[in-house]
């Protein structure tokens, strides 16, 4: 190509890309298609990634939001984000063949809500309004669960008793969640926290990797769709450390001017972004002049979740 080639070196964050919950969710859809044929209906995007959704559409998956759009006798899959209790009950009433691709770490939060609600607890949920995971978790109860998106929201919560527990959306910024949790604990000193934080291991590992990488590069590229909460958080982590950051759905979104005077490029990917997209981004950065691509040291992930019963798995985890 003509003109300057601004990119000099590419550093790859480790870990990056698919997590165990995303792997499992995609495999559930692909196995259901292989076993029962097309179409397979999926309630909401199975994971928040345009490439993944379009690939599964081409294979025969139909993504819906309302159960009215699912024909009688069809196979239905719940997305990795989880669903409300009411939606789960409606699907059962309609007699669909249902497979649950809810991430087991989200299911763990749901089970905690059920358990503690039976003990008389109300809940404060730290999360983003409108995100399907938040809707699914809050939808485990008809009442007594209050959403807070920031520190200011904490002051507006008016629980009916002093028996309060806190739960968290699994894909939040670790730092933001800690700040909001501190405000919750200040206002409600007796609040019950989870024994282990709700933010998932993959979200934390990817944010930690960006915290290590961002100060060593001139610009960060995050591979992930704009609807992906955990991908957006990676961009924010880099920017808070003073490093310009851009999110791309694919290599076509890269703009050469991002790298003018910024030859050292860091690349990461959200937990729902497949590696093929990362490789295409790397190839494009090579076209823009990158001579070396180096993977940074980081946490090695070996988590794997079993599939549901009926798709070759041992049942619900």
N, C-alpha and C positions, 0 to 999 in steps of 0.2 A: 504494500500500500504506500501511497505517496504521503509526504509530510512527516512530521515528527512522530516518533514512537515513544510515548511518554512512560510507559510502564517498564520498570526494571526488574523487580523481584516480587513474587507472590508467596505469601505465607498462609498456610492452611491451618485454621483452628482445629483442635482435637479435644473432645469429640465435636461432631457436627452432623447434621442430617438426621435420618430416620432414627426414631427410638423404638423400644420394644412394643409399646402400645400402638404405634402407627403401623409397624410391621404386621402385628396381629390383626388389626382392623382390615387392612388391605387384603391379607390372606383369607380372612373370613369371606369377603365379597368374592374373591377369585375362586375359592373352593365351592361356594354356594352356586356360582355360575356353572362350574364344572359338573356338579352333582345334580342340579335341578334344571339346568338350562336357562336360557334367557327368556324373558327379562327377570331380573332380580330388582326389587325395590329397596331403596336405601333412604331412610328418614334423615334428611339433611346431608350435606357433604360429608362423606365418610371421614375425611380429614380435610383441613383447610389448605388445600394446594390445588391450583388450577390444572397442572399437568396430570396429577394423579386422578382427579375427578374426570377429566376428558378421556384419559386412557381407559378408565373403567366404564365410562359411557360407551366407548367404542366396542367394548367387550360384551355389552348387554345390560349394564346397570342403569336404572332409572332413578334419579334423585328427586325426592318429593319433600314437601314440608307438611302437608296435610294428609291424614290417613284416608280422607275421602277420595284421594287420587290413587289409592291402591285397590285393585280389583279383588273380588272375593276369591279366596283360595290361594292367593299369591304368597310368595316368600318375601319377608320383610326383614331388613337388617337395621338395627339402631346404630347410629354413628359412634365414633370413638368418644364423643363429648358427653354421652349419656342423655337420658330423657327423664321427664317427670314421671311420677307415680301414676298420674291420671292417663298419660299417653300410653304407658305400659299396660294399664288395665283396659284401655280402649282397644288396643291391638289384640289382647287376649279375648275380649268379647267378640271381636269380629272374626276370630278363628284363623288369623294368618299363621303361617309357619314362620316363627320369629327366631332370629339369631341375634345375640347381643354382642356388638363390637365395642361396647363401652370399655375404655381403658380401665384395667383393674385398679389403677391408682385413683381413678375417679370413683369407681364402685366402692372403694374403701371409704371415701368421704361420705358417700350415700349411706353406707352401713353405720358409720359413726353418728350421722344425723338420726337415723332410725333408733339406734340404741339409746342415745342420750335423750331423745324426745320422750321415750317411754319412762325415763327417769325424771321427767318434768322440766327439762332444760328448754330454754329458747336459744336462738342462735343469731350471732352476727356473722354474716358472710362477707369476706373481703374479696371483691371481684369487679368485673366490668359489666355494667348493665347491658342486656341484650345479647351477651355471649351465650351460645347454646349450652356450654357447660354450667354456667351460672343459672340459667333457666332450669336445667335438669336438676341441679342440686337443690335450688330453692323450691322446686316442684315436688320434692319428696314430702313436704309438709303443706297443709292447707293454710296454716298461719304460724306465727311465732318465729319467723326467720327474716332478718333485716339486712339488706344489702348496704354496704359502705364501699364507696369507690375512692375516697380520699379521707384525709384527716378531718376536714370540715364536716363530712357526713357523720362522723362518730358522735359529734355533739347533738345531732338531730335524732338519734335513736332513742325511742321511748319504750323499752321493754316493760312487760307487765309484772315481772318479778325480778329478783336479784340472782336467779339461777340461770346463768348465761354461759354458753360455750361459743367458741369461735372456730370457723372453718374458712378455708381459703381456696379460691380457684387455683388449679394446679399449674397454670402457665403464666403466672404473674412475674413481674420483676421481684427478685428476692429482696432487694433493698427497699423498694416501695412497700412491699408487704410488711417488712419489719418496721418501717416507720408508722404505718397505719396500726399495726398490732400494738406498738408502744402507746399510741393514743387510746386504743381500746382498753389496755391494761391500766392506764392512768385514770380513765373515767370509771372503769369497772374492775377494781383491783381483785375481785373474787372470780373473774372470768376463768373458765376452764379452757386450757389450750390443748391441742392434740399432743399425744405423747411423741409423735414424730411429725414434723411439719408437713402440711398438705402439698406444698409446691413440690413437683415431682423431681426425681433424681436427674432426669434428662434435661429439664428446664434449668436446674441449678448448674449442672455440669457445663452446659453450653454457654450460660452467662459467665461462669468462672473462666472458661476458655477465652472468651472475648475480653474479659478484664485483663488477662495476661497478654493477649495479642495486641489490643488496641494501642497501648502506649508505645509499641515498637514499630508501628506502621504509620503511613501518611494518610491513608484512607481505608475504610472498611466496606466491603461488599457483602451484604446478607442475602443469600438465596432463599426466597420464601414469598408466599402470596400475601397480599395486603390484609386478607381476612384472617391470617394466622397470628394469634396473640403472641405466641412464644417467639415468632420471627420478629415482630415489631419490638418486642422487649430487647432482643439482641442489638437492633439498631440503636435503641435508646441507651443501652449500656455503653456502647462505643462513644456516642455523642456526649454523654455525661463525663467521659474521660477526656473530652476535648478533641476527639478524632472524628472528622467528617465521615458519615456513613450513609449508604444508599441501599435500598431494598430492591431486588429485581426478581421477577417471576421467571425470567429466562435470560440467556446471553444477549438476546436482541434488545433488551432494555438498557444495556451498558452504554454509557455516553463517554466518548474519548475525553471530553473536556473535564470530566471528574478527576482525571489523572494528570492534568497539566500541573507540573511542578510537584507532583505527588507520586514519585516512582515506586514507592514501597506499598504494596497493596495487600491487605489482609482479607481473607475470604472465609466466611462461615456459612452455615445453612441451618434453617429452623428444623425442628424435629419432624415436620411433615413434608420436608423437601427431599426428593429422591436424589441419589448421587449422580445420576445421568445429567441433571441440570448443573450440578457443580462442575462436572467435567466439561460441559459445554462452555461454562463461564471461563474456566481455565484456558480452554482452547482459544476463546476470543481474546483473553488477556495476552496470550502468546502472540496473536496477530497484532496486538497493540504494543508489542516490543518486549514482553516478559521473557527474560533469558533463563531464569531459574524459578522453580516451584518447590517450596520446602514445607514439609509437614512439621508442625510444632509438636512437642511432647504434650501429653495430656492424659486424662483419666481414660482407661480402657473399660468399656461397658460390655458386660456379659449377661445382662438380664434378658430372659425370654419368658413370655407368658403363654400358657397352654391355650389351645382353641376350645370353643364350646363343644359340648357333647352333640353328636350328630354331624360334626364336620371333621371328625378324626381326633377330637380332643377328649379330655377326661372330664369335662364339665366345667362349671363356673368356678372361677378362682376368687 
